[in-house]
Amino acid sequence: MAAKATAADGSVKIFAAIPRIDTPKEALYHRRRNILSDVSRQMI
């Protein structure tokens, strides 16, 4: 998967990364490809 990092000076670096999945919940986040919606659901 591609990861993107933005430095304080605004420069952007894109690099390849391998996600680490340790728990069933993390696997669910990865399958859905959107952790924000899952976190939002937990807050409501």
C-alpha positions, 0 to 999 in steps of 0.5 A, a space after each residue: 500500500 502507498 503511504 504519504 507523509 507531509 513534512 512541516 515545510 510542506 514537502 510530500 513523500 510517498 512510499 510503499 508500506 506494508 500494514 501490520 495487522 495484529 488484532 481482528 479489529 484491525 483486520 476489520 478496519 483494513 478490510 473496510 479501508 476506512 478507520 475514520 468511519 469505524 471510530 466515528 461509529 464508536 463515538 456515537 
